[in-house]
């Protein structure tokens, strides 16, 4: 059970056509990127159809710059997260997912 201060996200990426379209830039994907030399994501399951990660961010923690293929995620414990892409920086208050709710993204580059 995560501490209430942690932001915990369970993200699943469809692998077939989505990963084929992933950026080929030098940025790592979320699993490869860490924070100050420490891993923040663990691989839960991977096959031809899905890739499931669990990412935990302690207070004051972060995630090194990385790319996202289109994905969806579930927030398990809330907090604030600042997300920066090529054009802007936004701070969001994340709340734990309620039954039937999820967060979706078309990807970031």
C-alpha positions as CSV (number, residue, x, y, z in Angstrom):
1,X,0.0,0.0,0.0
2,X,1.6,3.3,-1.0
3,X,2.1,6.2,1.4
4,X,-0.6,8.8,0.9
5,X,1.9,11.5,-0.1
6,X,3.1,9.4,-3.1
7,X,1.7,9.9,-6.5
8,X,1.3,6.4,-7.9
9,X,0.3,5.8,-11.5
10,X,-0.4,2.5,-13.2
11,X,0.1,3.1,-16.9
12,X,-0.6,0.6,-19.7
13,X,0.7,1.1,-23.2
14,X,-0.7,-0.8,-26.2
15,X,2.4,-2.2,-27.9
16,X,1.6,-3.2,-31.5
17,X,1.0,-0.2,-33.7
18,X,1.5,2.4,-31.0
19,X,5.1,1.5,-30.2
20,X,5.8,1.3,-33.9
21,X,4.9,5.0,-34.1
22,X,6.9,6.0,-31.0
23,X,9.5,8.7,-31.4
24,X,12.9,7.6,-32.3
25,X,14.6,10.6,-30.6
26,X,17.2,10.0,-28.0
27,X,14.7,10.4,-25.1
28,X,14.0,7.3,-23.1
29,X,10.5,5.9,-22.5
30,X,9.0,6.1,-19.0
31,X,10.4,2.7,-17.9
32,X,13.9,3.7,-18.8
33,X,13.8,7.2,-17.4
34,X,14.3,7.5,-13.7
35,X,14.9,10.4,-11.2
36,X,18.4,11.3,-10.0
37,X,19.7,7.8,-10.8
38,X,16.8,5.9,-9.2
39,X,14.0,4.0,-11.1
40,X,10.5,5.3,-10.6
41,X,8.7,2.8,-12.8
42,X,8.6,-1.0,-12.7
43,X,7.4,-3.3,-15.5
44,X,4.3,-5.3,-14.3
45,X,3.5,-7.1,-17.6
46,X,4.5,-6.9,-21.2
47,X,3.3,-8.9,-24.2
48,X,2.3,-8.3,-27.8
49,X,-0.8,-6.4,-26.8
50,X,-0.1,-4.5,-23.6
51,X,2.7,-3.0,-21.5
52,X,1.8,-2.2,-17.9
53,X,4.0,-0.1,-15.7
54,X,3.6,1.1,-12.1
55,X,5.3,4.4,-11.5
56,X,5.7,6.0,-8.0
57,X,6.7,9.5,-7.3
58,X,7.5,10.5,-3.7
59,X,7.0,14.1,-2.6
60,X,9.5,16.4,-4.3
61,X,10.4,13.6,-6.7
62,X,10.1,13.7,-10.5
63,X,10.8,11.9,-13.7
64,X,13.6,12.7,-16.1
65,X,12.6,14.0,-19.5
66,X,11.1,11.1,-21.6
67,X,8.6,10.5,-24.3
68,X,5.2,8.9,-24.1
69,X,3.5,6.8,-26.7
70,X,-0.3,7.1,-26.5
71,X,-1.4,5.6,-23.2
72,X,-3.8,5.6,-20.3
73,X,-3.2,5.6,-16.6
74,X,-4.9,5.1,-13.3
75,X,-4.1,7.4,-10.4
76,X,-3.9,5.3,-7.2
77,X,-2.9,8.0,-4.7
78,X,-3.2,11.7,-5.5
79,X,-1.0,14.7,-5.4
80,X,0.3,17.5,-7.7
81,X,2.3,16.9,-10.8
82,X,3.9,19.4,-13.1
83,X,4.2,18.2,-16.7
84,X,6.3,19.9,-19.4
85,X,6.2,19.2,-23.1
86,X,7.8,21.0,-26.1
87,X,5.4,24.0,-25.9
88,X,4.2,24.4,-22.3
89,X,4.4,23.5,-18.6
90,X,1.2,22.7,-16.6
91,X,0.6,21.7,-13.0
92,X,-2.3,19.3,-12.4
93,X,-3.9,18.1,-9.2
94,X,-4.3,14.4,-9.5
95,X,-6.9,12.5,-7.6
96,X,-7.2,8.8,-7.1
97,X,-9.3,7.1,-9.8
98,X,-12.9,6.4,-8.9
99,X,-14.6,3.3,-10.2
100,X,-15.0,3.7,-13.9
101,X,-12.6,6.6,-14.2
102,X,-9.2,6.8,-15.9
103,X,-6.7,9.3,-17.3
104,X,-5.9,9.1,-21.1
105,X,-3.2,10.7,-23.2
106,X,-2.5,10.7,-26.9
107,X,1.2,10.8,-26.0
108,X,3.9,13.5,-25.5
109,X,7.0,14.3,-27.5
